[in-house]
Amino acid sequence: MTHRLTLLHPIDPRGAKVGGIETHVRLMLNRHPEDFSVLMVGMDERGDLEIGKVIKLDVGGRTIDFLPVVHIPDDNIHSAAKKLTQSVTLRFALGALRHFLTIRRLSRGETASTEIERFEFAMLAKALGHPVVQLVHGEGSKGDKMDSLIKRFWWIHRLNEELALRLADRVVAVNPNIIARYEREMPKIAAKAEMLTVSVDTEKFPAAPFPADDVFRVVFAGRLDAFKDPPLMFSTMARLHARLGGKFEFHYIGTSDPHRDAEFAAIEPFTVRHGFQTAAGVSEIMRNCHAGVLTSYFEGMPCYLLELLSSGRPLGGIRLPQYDPLVVPGVSGFLVERPEDRDAAADALADGFAALWEQIRASRLAPDAIREKVRPYSVAVQMPKLFERHQGLGRAARGSHGGSLAISA
């Protein structure tokens, strides 16, 4: 019995949009089991596809059905929208509504389910008539720093969240903090929720020995959104460069413009900007660096962190509770609590990185031991669990309909 899985997310599987959610969606596309067929409802970045027309697409050796419902050029997707007319999420939702009947027809199968990553698509997903799995990737609160329109329209975001969680047949959250909030505030939601972090493709991110030179290289990959606290990251790198007498480099993988934060000017001379990279490119750069950095105010479970550790590289950063099982002092890096004073925070991080560099040079950290921390988060361990959830929901729905669900044409 073939299970039809529909994914609704504003991504072009052929394109350059990156982030934790995008990494998860791509893993769903190229790791789905043989008894699954996948419909990816997304967007066209290149402008070479007919909107509303499904095509067969090879993704990582697996064939999927790809239905673009809106054309959004590549240069529009790498920064947070400042007004509603720029919102990729809104434009995608409107496109999906225009082609809803096509999506509904294509989503049918012997058994079927739908997965969404954004709360905004909940009603659309539910209207397809199949069980819905809602992935919850982030936490954050109204007072947190963020670039997206969510901060300005927080009440709408919270309304969308409550509606989406109620409509979902299964809720999957990427860290225990999210589950704990549901248990406190929404017991009925908690009853149908479980924690399953994003996964890491350990085959694409193999461990390697540390580079054997005297230049300490720290890497960060991802968007430089406000909640990532780039000013603190840059200030820390400036202090570290001074402490190491200039034998230091900062490597940035991503498409954000770091110049919007004044603190970047001090580190620009020793920063290497790699721009957009494929997974293979990110993996190679990480292996050529010694450590990574995270200074975020909040996170879900960063794919960057899992990929970094899989590459055998330790992390230094501001502590968030979900990092604790992964970042262990003396094994895979260090974490510091966020001091209220920003200079104190940068000093504490710089101290930690200086000590980390000494541990690496003294061969007290082992890449294989660092990589071992992410084994429970690997694609091979986690992805089958999520596909089983979809299949189980689809079978239960088919049984409740007396086996009368239509089969996709």
C-alpha positions, 0 to 999 in steps of 0.5 A: 500500500503506497502512502501519499505524503503532501508537503506544503512549504515555500521552497523550491527543491532545486533552489538555494533557500536555506535554513533548519526548516528547509533542511528538514523538508529536503530530507523528507524529499530525498529520504522517504521510504519506497512505499511513499509517494511525495507531493511537494507543493512549493514555489518556483525560484527560477521562473522556468516552470508553469505555475499550477502544473505538476512535474516529476523531479529527481531529489537525491535519487528519489522521484517526487511530484513537484507542484509550484504554486507561486513564482518568487525569485531567488533574490527575494527569499534570503531576508526577512520581509519588512511588510506584508506584500514582501511576505513569502509565507503570504504569497505562497499561501495565496498561490496555494489557495488559487490552486487548491483543487489541483492540490487536493486532487494530487494529494489523494492516495491509498493512504494519505497525510499532510505535513506543514511547518508553518502555522499559517497553512493549517486550514489549507492543509486540513481542507485537503481531507487527510490527517495533518502533522504539524511540525513546530520548529521554534519557540520565541516570545513577543519580547524576543529580538526578531526580524520577521513580521511575526513580531509586529503581528504577534497576536495573529501569530499566536492565533494561527498557532492555537488554530493550527495546533487544534486542527493538527492530528499530530504535533511534533516539536523539535525541542522539549521546551516547546512540549513543556509549554504545551503541557503548562498552557494547552494540556489537550495539545500536549496529549497529541504532541511529541518531541522529535528534533530535526535530523542530521545527515551524518553521511553528508557531514563526516568527521575529520581531524582538526586542521593542523595549523596555528590559525584558529578558525570559527564558523557560523552558518545560517541567516544573521537574523536579530534573534541570532544576536550577530552583534554579540557574535561579532564582538566575541570574534573581535576579542578573540582575534586580539587575544590570539595575536591575529592568528584567527579567522571567522568564516560565515556561510550564508547570504545575509549582509553582515554590514547592517550590524556596526560590530561587523566592521571590526572583524571584516578584515579577518572574515571569510564570507562563503555565501550560499553553499550546498550541503557538500560545501558547508561540510567541507568548510566546517571540516576546514574550521576548528569550532562553531559559534551560536549566540541566539536568544532562542532556537528550535534545534539548529541544523547548523549545530547538528551538522557542526558536531557531526563534522567533529567540531565543537561549539561555543555559545550562549546556553539554551537548555536544548543544547545541554545533551549535545554540548558537553564541557571537555568533550564537544564544546562549552556554553555560558549563561547570557550575562545582562552586560553585553561586554561581559557576555563577549568576554565570557565567550572569548575566554571560552573559545581561547580555552577551547583552542588550547584543548584542540591544540593539546589534542584533548578533544576528539572529532569522533567523540564530538560526532558521537553526540549527534548519533541519536539525531541522525537521519537513520535513527529519527526519520523512520519515526516520522514516516511511521507517524504519517503512515499510521495516521493515514491507515487510521483515517482510511479505516475510519472511512471504511477503506473508501479513500480515493486513489491518486490518478 
